[in-house]
Amino acid sequence: MIQMVKALSSYPKIAVVETNANSGMHGQILVFEFDEQGKTFRLIGQYNYADYFRNPQKYAN
């Protein structure tokens, strides 16, 4: 199952939560940035879904 998540900032980025059916807090968050020249999204980060929500301070900018 793939769920779309609200954009993380005003930059052209999108996050996708990749999980399996009935996976609860398992899976990963994939973050993509839009390349205006190539008109494509490129993967810029992968994060553990459960860790991201249990330890948000690790991911603060």
FENURSUL-V159713 format. One record per run of one state. SS is the DSSP state (helix for helix, strand for strand, loop for the rest). FROM is the first residue (numbers start at 1). LEN is the number of residues. If there is no record, write none. Layout:
# FENURSUL-V159713
ss: [SS & SS]
from: [FROM & FROM]
len: [LEN & LEN]
This chain:
# FENURSUL-V159713
ss: [loop & strand & loop & strand & loop & strand & loop & strand & helix & loop & helix & loop]
from: [1 & 2 & 6 & 13 & 19 & 28 & 36 & 40 & 49 & 55 & 56 & 60]
len: [1 & 4 & 7 & 6 & 9 & 8 & 4 & 9 & 6 & 1 & 4 & 2]
